[in-house]
């Protein structure tokens, strides 16, 4: 029998934080097509590795109420990367996040940062991303990928990019790492080999020589020349043995599946790329570079740069200062560790190491135990930080997870500087013995007390004012942070495990730790809210679960 929960918003018993949407997120990365188990006609396959064999294009959707086809599947794509991250193209917007999957067909997608461009009226951009966040299972049948939403919420059908798009339409990473690039040296273009170019020494027998390196994971895809086919934007770094490390943004046009050089443009010396995307025929870079009073080693100025083709050559077409970088820029963000001391971590880890930043504090999961500490700027350099002693729970931890967690905690306590690497977060540490290393994170979820700062101001954003507009419920998925009644008050340690999404069609999706539920709701502008709980999974959650 369905339960009814009547919640009065004005009582403030649930304090929920919205998922913040950040500026430009990565677009899907093409992967080479191979013959796979998905081709077995009529056979359902749930091999998790098959998810990563293609970018997948949304072709149709079916739920108990309706069925519809997607007229432009190439505008709605999902790419499952082997490192556990996911890239989503949602019409005129892009999003990123992470996912976990197993060979039993279980799939969970954690939506992270998303651009917030205004798509055409008939766009399904928001619907696509919102529904993906409530996927629970996957399977392959007759060459298609099917994603089932929790609580019988509906099923996506997706086609592989290699099958749906014309042959040769997608540029491969190998092609980009072995392409020709111009605009870096006056002597002419150079050709990379496996992502690297090294010229002759400047002095015979000397070590210094021209060197260009392709930055893995720094490629973004989108149409740059208006032909409707995805081209590529690539990050290159040039150095010659001195202190300078020069960043370039390059374009490779897709002509019948072949990478054609459209030039490279200098971005800066020791410049950090905080975010990168291809949108509306332009490459958008959010960078941290040197301001007027900065030393070359220590950039502090945030700038958004725009690049586009002019006469078939990539050119900088716009630049806007965004202020000074600060530790507070990390406030409200959450990240997943992907590399520890230069060693990549397994993408198959169902309980990855995480870190979240909030009001001068860090917290997260170390692999076995939850932890917290302080994280604050140190000195005048806004990229210099100090981390306090790590405090954590004391759960029993088997090897090799125990060693990994111990190594992570030790490195974290020794972090002295932070920065960006093409949309990823780098924390640099110096051990007691003088050795150095990097903790590299990819974005997991952005958490803040308000809606995205990139959106237009909402009536709900008025400080200290109580709002009861029902439409505001649908502006975000909401995370449970605390609860108060006449008997007790408690905070929720893992808000991201307890979420509610109020859909505009009157349905509701609930994540309750290791379980999921669906249902419906009614609300009005007086603050009245009724939630009717529908089907719910019944997994056995950990002892401390709520």
C-alpha positions as CSV (number, residue, x, y, z in Angstrom):
1,X,0.0,0.0,0.0
2,X,1.4,3.4,-1.0
3,X,2.4,5.7,1.8
4,X,1.6,9.4,1.8
5,X,4.0,11.9,3.1
6,X,2.7,15.5,3.6
7,X,5.5,17.9,3.9
8,X,5.0,21.6,4.7
9,X,7.8,23.5,3.1
10,X,7.4,26.4,5.6
11,X,8.2,24.1,8.6
12,X,11.8,23.8,7.2
13,X,12.2,20.2,8.4
14,X,14.2,19.2,5.4
15,X,17.0,21.5,4.4
16,X,18.2,20.5,1.0
17,X,21.1,21.7,-1.0
18,X,21.0,21.9,-4.8
19,X,23.4,20.4,-7.2
20,X,25.4,23.3,-8.7
21,X,25.9,23.4,-12.4
22,X,29.3,24.7,-13.5
23,X,30.5,26.3,-16.6
24,X,31.8,24.5,-19.6
25,X,32.1,20.7,-19.2
26,X,33.8,18.2,-21.6
27,X,32.0,16.9,-24.7
28,X,32.0,13.3,-25.7
29,X,35.2,11.6,-26.8
30,X,35.1,9.3,-29.8
31,X,36.3,5.7,-29.4
32,X,37.1,3.3,-32.2
33,X,34.4,0.8,-33.1
34,X,35.1,-2.8,-32.7
35,X,33.0,-5.9,-33.1
36,X,31.5,-6.6,-29.7
37,X,29.0,-8.7,-27.9
38,X,26.4,-6.0,-28.6
39,X,26.1,-7.4,-32.1
40,X,24.7,-10.7,-31.1
41,X,21.2,-10.6,-32.5
42,X,18.4,-11.1,-30.1
43,X,20.7,-11.7,-27.1
44,X,20.8,-9.5,-24.1
45,X,24.3,-8.7,-23.0
46,X,25.3,-6.9,-19.7
47,X,29.1,-6.7,-20.1
48,X,30.2,-3.4,-18.5
49,X,33.2,-3.0,-20.7
50,X,30.9,-2.8,-23.8
51,X,29.7,0.6,-22.5
52,X,33.1,2.1,-23.4
53,X,33.3,0.8,-27.0
54,X,31.4,3.8,-28.4
55,X,29.9,7.1,-27.9
56,X,26.1,6.3,-27.7
57,X,23.4,8.3,-29.4
58,X,19.9,8.7,-27.9
59,X,17.4,7.4,-30.5
60,X,14.2,6.9,-28.5
61,X,12.5,6.7,-25.1
62,X,9.7,4.6,-23.7
63,X,7.9,4.8,-20.4
64,X,4.4,3.7,-19.2
65,X,2.9,7.0,-20.5
66,X,4.5,7.7,-23.8
67,X,7.0,6.7,-26.5
68,X,9.0,9.1,-28.7
69,X,11.8,9.0,-31.1
70,X,14.7,11.5,-31.2
71,X,14.9,13.4,-34.5
72,X,18.6,14.4,-34.0
73,X,20.3,11.6,-32.1
74,X,23.7,13.1,-32.8
75,X,22.7,16.0,-30.5
76,X,22.2,13.7,-27.5
77,X,25.2,11.5,-26.8
78,X,26.7,9.7,-23.9
79,X,30.3,8.5,-23.7
80,X,31.4,6.1,-21.0
81,X,35.1,6.5,-20.5
82,X,37.3,3.7,-19.2
83,X,38.4,5.8,-16.2
84,X,34.9,5.8,-14.8
85,X,34.0,9.3,-16.1
86,X,31.1,10.1,-18.4
87,X,30.7,12.8,-21.0
88,X,27.2,13.9,-22.1
89,X,26.2,16.1,-25.0
90,X,22.6,17.4,-24.4
91,X,21.7,19.4,-27.5
92,X,23.3,22.8,-27.0
93,X,24.7,21.9,-23.6
94,X,27.5,19.6,-22.3
95,X,27.8,17.8,-19.0
96,X,30.2,15.5,-17.3
97,X,30.2,13.2,-14.3
98,X,31.0,9.7,-13.2
99,X,29.5,6.2,-13.5
100,X,29.7,2.7,-11.9
101,X,28.6,-0.4,-13.7
102,X,29.0,-4.2,-13.3
103,X,28.5,-7.2,-15.5
104,X,25.1,-7.9,-13.9
105,X,23.7,-4.9,-15.7
106,X,23.7,-2.5,-12.8
107,X,24.5,1.1,-13.8
108,X,24.5,4.4,-11.8
109,X,25.3,7.7,-13.4
110,X,26.4,10.7,-11.2
111,X,25.8,13.9,-13.1
112,X,28.4,16.6,-12.5
113,X,29.0,20.0,-14.0
114,X,26.8,21.1,-16.9
115,X,26.7,24.2,-19.1
116,X,23.4,26.1,-19.1
117,X,23.0,27.5,-22.6
118,X,19.4,28.3,-23.7
119,X,18.5,25.6,-26.2
120,X,15.6,25.9,-28.7
121,X,12.1,25.5,-27.3
122,X,11.7,21.9,-28.5
123,X,15.0,20.8,-27.0
124,X,15.2,17.8,-24.7
125,X,18.5,19.0,-23.2
126,X,17.3,19.2,-19.5
127,X,15.1,16.1,-19.8
128,X,18.0,14.0,-21.2
129,X,20.4,14.9,-18.4
130,X,17.8,14.6,-15.7
131,X,16.6,11.2,-16.7
132,X,20.2,9.9,-17.1
133,X,20.7,10.7,-13.4
134,X,18.1,8.1,-12.5
135,X,19.3,5.2,-14.7
136,X,19.6,1.9,-12.7
137,X,20.3,-0.8,-15.3
138,X,21.7,-1.4,-18.8
139,X,21.7,-4.1,-21.4
140,X,22.6,-4.5,-25.1
141,X,20.2,-6.1,-27.6
142,X,20.4,-6.2,-31.4
143,X,23.2,-3.7,-31.5
144,X,21.4,-1.1,-29.3
145,X,22.2,0.0,-25.7
146,X,19.2,0.2,-23.4
147,X,19.2,2.1,-20.2
148,X,16.4,1.4,-17.7
149,X,15.4,4.0,-15.2
150,X,14.7,3.2,-11.6
151,X,11.2,2.4,-10.4
152,X,9.9,1.7,-14.0
153,X,10.6,5.3,-14.9
154,X,11.3,4.4,-18.6
155,X,13.9,3.1,-21.0
156,X,16.4,4.8,-23.2
157,X,17.4,3.3,-26.5
158,X,20.8,4.4,-27.8
159,X,22.7,3.5,-31.0
160,X,26.4,3.3,-31.3
161,X,28.0,6.3,-33.0
162,X,30.0,4.0,-35.3
163,X,26.8,2.4,-36.6
164,X,24.5,5.4,-36.6
165,X,26.9,8.0,-38.1
166,X,28.4,7.7,-41.6
167,X,31.6,5.7,-41.8
168,X,34.6,7.7,-40.8
169,X,32.6,10.6,-39.3
170,X,34.2,10.4,-35.8
171,X,37.8,11.4,-35.3
172,X,39.8,9.0,-33.2
173,X,42.2,9.8,-30.4
174,X,45.0,7.9,-32.2
175,X,44.5,10.1,-35.3
176,X,44.8,13.3,-33.2
177,X,47.9,12.0,-31.5
178,X,49.5,11.3,-34.9
179,X,48.3,14.4,-36.7
180,X,50.1,17.5,-38.2
181,X,50.0,20.8,-36.3
182,X,50.9,24.2,-37.5
183,X,51.2,27.6,-35.8
184,X,53.7,26.7,-33.1
185,X,57.0,27.1,-34.9
186,X,57.9,29.6,-37.6
187,X,59.7,26.9,-39.6
188,X,56.4,25.2,-40.4
189,X,54.1,22.4,-39.2
190,X,55.2,19.4,-37.2
191,X,53.8,15.9,-37.0
192,X,53.3,14.1,-33.7
193,X,54.1,10.5,-33.2
194,X,52.0,8.8,-30.5
195,X,51.3,12.3,-29.0
196,X,54.9,13.6,-29.1
197,X,57.3,15.6,-31.3
198,X,61.0,16.1,-30.5
199,X,63.2,18.1,-32.8
200,X,66.9,18.2,-33.2
201,X,69.0,19.6,-30.3
202,X,69.6,23.4,-30.5
203,X,73.3,22.7,-29.9
204,X,74.9,19.5,-31.2
205,X,75.1,17.0,-28.3
206,X,73.0,19.2,-26.0
207,X,69.9,18.2,-24.1
208,X,67.7,21.2,-25.0
209,X,65.5,20.7,-28.0
210,X,62.1,21.7,-29.3
211,X,59.4,19.4,-27.8
212,X,55.6,19.3,-28.2
213,X,53.4,17.0,-26.1
214,X,49.7,16.1,-26.7
215,X,47.8,16.4,-23.4
216,X,45.8,13.2,-22.9
217,X,42.2,13.9,-21.9
218,X,42.4,17.4,-23.2
219,X,40.5,16.8,-26.4
220,X,37.0,18.2,-26.9
221,X,34.6,17.6,-29.9
222,X,32.1,19.7,-31.7
223,X,31.4,21.3,-35.0
224,X,33.8,24.2,-35.7
225,X,33.3,24.7,-39.4
226,X,29.6,24.5,-39.7
227,X,29.4,21.3,-41.8
228,X,27.4,19.4,-39.1
229,X,30.3,17.0,-38.4
230,X,32.2,16.9,-35.0
231,X,35.7,18.4,-35.3
232,X,38.3,18.3,-32.5
233,X,39.9,20.8,-30.2
234,X,43.3,19.7,-28.7
235,X,45.6,20.9,-26.0
236,X,49.3,20.9,-26.7
237,X,52.3,21.9,-24.5
238,X,55.6,23.1,-26.0
239,X,58.8,23.3,-24.1
240,X,62.5,23.5,-25.0
241,X,64.2,22.6,-21.7
242,X,63.9,26.1,-20.0
243,X,61.5,27.2,-17.4
244,X,58.7,28.1,-19.9
245,X,55.9,25.6,-20.5
246,X,53.8,27.0,-23.3
247,X,50.2,25.9,-23.8
248,X,48.5,25.9,-27.2
249,X,45.0,25.2,-28.3
250,X,44.7,23.5,-31.7
251,X,41.9,22.6,-34.1
252,X,41.7,19.5,-36.2
253,X,38.9,19.5,-38.7
254,X,37.0,16.3,-39.7
255,X,37.1,15.9,-43.4
256,X,35.6,12.5,-44.3
257,X,37.0,11.0,-41.1
258,X,40.5,12.4,-41.6
259,X,42.1,14.9,-39.2
260,X,43.0,18.1,-41.1
261,X,45.1,20.8,-39.4
262,X,43.5,24.1,-38.8
263,X,46.3,25.7,-36.8
264,X,47.3,26.2,-33.2
265,X,47.1,29.3,-31.1
266,X,49.3,30.2,-28.1
267,X,47.3,30.4,-24.9
268,X,50.0,31.2,-22.3
269,X,53.1,30.3,-20.3
270,X,52.5,28.0,-17.4
271,X,48.8,28.5,-17.9
272,X,46.1,26.4,-16.2
273,X,43.0,25.3,-18.0
274,X,40.1,25.2,-15.5
275,X,37.4,24.3,-18.1
276,X,37.2,23.6,-21.8
277,X,34.3,23.0,-24.2
278,X,33.3,23.3,-27.9
279,X,30.0,25.2,-28.2
280,X,28.2,27.2,-31.0
281,X,31.2,26.7,-33.3
282,X,33.7,28.1,-30.8
283,X,36.3,26.7,-28.4
284,X,35.7,28.1,-24.9
285,X,38.6,28.1,-22.4
286,X,38.4,29.2,-18.8
287,X,42.1,29.7,-17.8
288,X,44.2,30.9,-14.9
289,X,47.1,33.0,-16.2
290,X,49.4,35.7,-15.1
291,X,47.9,39.1,-14.1
292,X,49.8,42.4,-14.3
293,X,51.6,41.9,-11.0
294,X,52.1,38.1,-11.1
295,X,55.4,36.3,-11.5
296,X,55.5,33.7,-14.3
297,X,55.4,30.9,-11.8
298,X,52.3,32.0,-10.1
299,X,49.3,32.9,-12.2
300,X,46.2,34.3,-10.4
301,X,44.0,35.9,-13.1
302,X,41.0,34.0,-14.4
303,X,40.1,34.7,-18.1
304,X,37.6,33.2,-20.5
305,X,39.0,33.0,-24.0
306,X,37.0,32.2,-27.2
307,X,38.5,30.7,-30.4
308,X,36.9,30.2,-33.8
309,X,37.9,29.6,-37.4
310,X,38.6,32.5,-39.6
311,X,39.7,31.8,-43.2
312,X,39.9,28.1,-42.1
313,X,42.5,28.9,-39.4
314,X,41.9,28.9,-35.6
315,X,42.0,32.4,-34.2
316,X,41.3,34.0,-30.8
317,X,38.1,36.0,-31.2
318,X,37.3,37.0,-27.6
319,X,38.6,37.4,-24.1
320,X,37.0,38.3,-20.8
321,X,38.5,38.7,-17.3
322,X,36.7,36.8,-14.6
323,X,38.6,38.1,-11.5
324,X,41.3,36.6,-9.4
325,X,41.5,32.9,-8.6
326,X,40.9,32.0,-4.9
327,X,40.6,29.0,-2.7
328,X,36.9,29.9,-2.4
329,X,36.5,28.9,-6.0
330,X,36.6,25.3,-4.8
331,X,33.8,25.9,-2.3
332,X,30.8,23.6,-2.9
333,X,32.6,21.3,-5.3
334,X,33.2,17.5,-5.0
335,X,35.8,15.4,-6.8
336,X,36.8,11.8,-7.4
337,X,40.5,10.8,-7.2
338,X,41.8,9.4,-10.5
339,X,45.5,9.4,-10.0
340,X,47.7,9.1,-6.8
341,X,51.3,10.0,-7.1
342,X,51.4,9.6,-10.8
343,X,49.6,6.2,-10.8
344,X,46.2,6.0,-12.3
345,X,43.5,4.4,-10.1
346,X,41.2,1.7,-11.3
347,X,38.0,3.0,-12.9
348,X,36.2,-0.1,-11.7
349,X,36.4,0.8,-8.0
350,X,32.8,1.0,-6.7
351,X,33.9,3.1,-3.7
352,X,36.3,5.6,-5.1
353,X,38.3,8.1,-3.0
354,X,36.5,11.4,-2.9
355,X,37.0,15.0,-1.6
356,X,34.5,17.8,-1.1
357,X,35.2,21.5,-0.2
358,X,32.9,23.5,1.9
359,X,33.6,26.7,3.9
360,X,37.3,26.1,4.6
361,X,36.8,22.4,5.3
362,X,37.4,19.3,3.3
363,X,35.7,15.9,3.7
364,X,35.3,12.7,1.8
365,X,35.8,9.0,1.6
366,X,39.4,7.6,1.7
367,X,38.5,4.1,0.4
368,X,37.6,2.6,3.8
369,X,36.9,5.5,6.1
370,X,35.2,8.9,5.9
371,X,37.5,11.8,6.8
372,X,37.6,15.6,7.3
373,X,40.1,18.3,7.8
374,X,40.7,22.0,7.3
375,X,41.8,23.5,3.9
376,X,42.8,27.1,3.8
377,X,44.9,29.6,1.8
378,X,48.4,30.2,3.1
379,X,50.2,33.4,2.4
380,X,49.6,35.8,-0.5
381,X,49.7,33.2,-3.3
382,X,46.0,32.1,-3.7
383,X,47.2,28.7,-5.0
384,X,49.2,28.0,-1.9
385,X,47.2,26.1,0.8
386,X,47.6,24.3,4.1
387,X,45.8,21.2,5.1
388,X,45.2,20.3,8.7
389,X,45.5,16.9,10.4
390,X,43.2,14.3,8.9
391,X,40.4,13.1,11.2
392,X,38.5,10.0,10.2
393,X,36.5,7.0,11.2
394,X,38.3,3.7,12.1
395,X,36.7,1.0,10.0
396,X,38.6,-2.2,9.4
397,X,40.2,-2.1,6.0
398,X,41.7,-5.0,4.0
399,X,44.7,-4.7,1.7
400,X,45.5,-3.2,-0.7
401,X,42.9,-0.6,0.2
402,X,44.4,0.1,3.6
403,X,47.8,1.0,2.0
404,X,46.1,3.1,-0.6
405,X,44.1,5.0,2.0
406,X,47.1,5.5,4.2
407,X,49.1,6.8,1.2
408,X,46.3,9.1,0.2
409,X,45.8,10.6,3.7
410,X,49.6,11.2,4.1
411,X,49.7,12.9,0.7
412,X,46.6,15.0,1.5
413,X,48.1,16.3,4.8
414,X,51.2,17.4,2.9
415,X,49.4,19.3,0.1
416,X,50.8,22.8,-0.3
417,X,49.4,24.0,-3.6
418,X,46.4,23.5,-5.9
419,X,45.6,24.1,-9.5
420,X,43.7,22.9,-12.6
421,X,44.6,20.5,-15.4
422,X,42.1,20.8,-18.4
423,X,39.1,20.7,-16.1
424,X,40.6,18.4,-13.5
425,X,41.8,19.4,-10.0
426,X,45.4,18.9,-9.0
427,X,46.6,19.0,-5.4
428,X,50.4,19.1,-5.2
429,X,52.2,17.7,-2.1
430,X,55.7,17.6,-0.7
431,X,56.6,14.7,1.6
432,X,58.8,14.9,4.6
433,X,61.7,13.4,2.6
434,X,61.4,16.1,0.0
435,X,59.7,14.0,-2.7
436,X,56.8,15.5,-4.5
437,X,53.6,14.2,-6.1
438,X,50.2,15.1,-7.4
439,X,46.7,14.1,-6.4
440,X,44.6,14.3,-9.6
441,X,40.8,14.5,-9.3
442,X,37.9,14.6,-11.8
443,X,34.7,16.5,-11.0
444,X,32.0,14.4,-9.3
445,X,29.3,16.8,-8.3
446,X,28.9,20.4,-7.5
447,X,27.0,21.2,-4.2
448,X,25.9,24.6,-3.1
449,X,23.1,26.2,-1.2
450,X,21.7,27.9,-4.4
451,X,21.1,27.2,-8.0
452,X,23.9,27.5,-10.6
453,X,25.7,30.8,-10.6
454,X,25.5,30.6,-14.4
455,X,21.7,30.7,-14.4
456,X,19.5,33.8,-14.3
457,X,18.7,35.0,-10.8
458,X,15.8,33.0,-9.3
459,X,13.2,34.3,-6.9
460,X,14.4,31.5,-4.6
461,X,17.8,33.1,-4.4
462,X,16.7,36.1,-2.3
463,X,18.6,36.0,0.9
464,X,16.7,35.4,4.1
465,X,13.4,35.4,2.3
466,X,11.0,32.4,2.5
467,X,9.7,31.4,-0.9
468,X,6.8,28.9,-1.6
469,X,6.7,29.0,-5.4
470,X,6.0,25.4,-6.4
471,X,8.0,25.8,-9.7
472,X,11.2,26.3,-7.7
473,X,11.0,22.6,-6.6
474,X,11.8,21.6,-10.1
475,X,14.9,23.7,-10.6
476,X,17.4,21.1,-9.1
477,X,17.8,17.7,-7.7
478,X,17.9,18.3,-3.9
479,X,20.3,16.8,-1.4
480,X,19.3,16.0,2.3
481,X,21.7,17.8,4.6
482,X,19.9,17.8,8.0
483,X,16.7,17.1,9.9
484,X,15.1,18.7,12.9
485,X,12.0,17.7,15.0
486,X,11.0,18.3,18.6
487,X,13.1,15.3,19.8
488,X,16.3,15.5,17.9
489,X,18.4,17.3,15.3
490,X,21.0,15.7,13.1
491,X,23.2,16.4,10.1
492,X,23.4,13.9,7.2
493,X,27.1,12.9,6.6
494,X,26.6,12.0,2.9
495,X,24.0,14.3,1.4
496,X,24.7,13.0,-2.1
497,X,23.4,9.6,-1.1
498,X,19.9,11.0,-0.2
499,X,18.4,13.0,-3.1
500,X,15.0,14.1,-4.3
501,X,14.2,15.3,-7.9
502,X,10.8,16.9,-8.4
503,X,10.0,16.5,-12.1
504,X,7.8,19.1,-14.0
505,X,5.4,16.3,-15.0
506,X,4.4,15.7,-11.3
507,X,6.6,12.6,-10.8
508,X,9.3,12.3,-8.3
509,X,12.6,10.3,-8.2
510,X,14.3,9.5,-4.9
511,X,17.7,8.2,-4.0
512,X,17.8,6.7,-0.5
513,X,21.3,5.6,0.1
514,X,21.5,2.1,-1.6
515,X,17.9,2.2,-2.7
516,X,15.8,4.1,-5.3
517,X,12.2,5.0,-5.3
518,X,9.7,6.7,-7.6
519,X,6.3,8.3,-7.0
520,X,4.3,11.5,-7.6
521,X,3.7,14.8,-5.9
522,X,1.4,17.8,-5.8
523,X,2.4,21.3,-4.7
524,X,1.0,24.8,-4.7
525,X,2.4,28.3,-4.2
526,X,1.1,28.4,-0.6
527,X,3.8,25.9,0.4
528,X,1.6,22.8,0.5
529,X,3.3,19.7,-0.7
530,X,2.1,16.1,-0.8
531,X,4.4,13.2,-1.9
532,X,3.0,9.8,-2.8
533,X,5.7,7.1,-2.6
534,X,5.6,4.5,-5.4
535,X,7.8,1.5,-6.1
536,X,11.1,1.2,-4.2
537,X,14.0,-1.1,-4.3
538,X,14.8,-3.1,-1.2
539,X,18.6,-3.5,-1.1
540,X,20.2,-4.1,2.3
541,X,22.0,-0.8,3.1
542,X,24.9,-0.4,5.6
543,X,24.2,-0.3,9.4
544,X,24.5,3.5,9.5
545,X,22.1,4.1,6.7
546,X,19.0,6.3,7.0
